[in-house]
Amino acid sequence: MKPVRWMGTSLRELRAFPREVRTDIGQALYVAQEGETDPAAKPLKGFGGASVLEIVSSGRGNAWRAVYTVRFPDAVYVLHVFQKKSTRGIATPAREIGLIKQRLADAERDYRERQN
C-alpha cells in the first residue's frame, strides 16, 4: 500500500473538518493508496489528465474538497484540502488552484529527493 504524504497544512486543515467529511475523504484516500480511484474522486480540470484528483464531500450543508495526486508510483500526495465557500458555480477558485499548483511542484521536488 502506498503511503500518504501531506503537503503544506493539508493534514491540519483536514483534522478541522466535520467527522463525516473526514471519513469520506479518508475512505477515498485509502482507495487511492491501493491504486484504485474512489467514486468520490474526479480529475481536477486544468492539470492534464487524471493524475491530480479532487475528492468532493458534502456535510452540514457545505462543500468540502481534498486534492491529491497519484502522479508518483510510490506515494499519494495530498496537495490541499479546503471548504468551498463560493456560491457561484462549481469551479475551484483561482486562489485554490494557485496553491494546488505550488504544492504539486513541492510534491515533485519531495518525490525526486526521496528517490536519491
URWO-V407882 format. One record per backbone hydrogen bond with DSSP energy under -1.0 kcal/mol. NH is the residue of the N-H (numbers start at 1). CO is the residue of the C=O. If there is no record, write none. Layout:
NH&CO, NH&CO
This chain:
2&33, 5&76, 7&78, 10&7, 13&9, 14&10, 15&11, 16&13, 17&14, 22&18, 23&19, 24&20, 25&21, 26&22, 27&23, 28&24, 29&25, 30&26, 31&27, 32&28, 33&29, 34&30, 35&32, 36&31, 41&38, 42&54, 44&52, 47&44, 53&68, 54&42, 55&66, 56&40, 57&64, 59&62, 62&59, 64&57, 65&82, 66&55, 67&80, 68&53, 69&77, 70&51, 76&3, 77&69, 78&5, 79&67, 80&67, 82&65, 84&63, 97&93, 98&94, 99&95, 100&96, 101&97, 102&98, 103&99, 104&100, 105&101, 106&102, 107&103, 108&104, 109&105, 110&106, 111&107, 112&108, 113&109, 114&110, 115&111
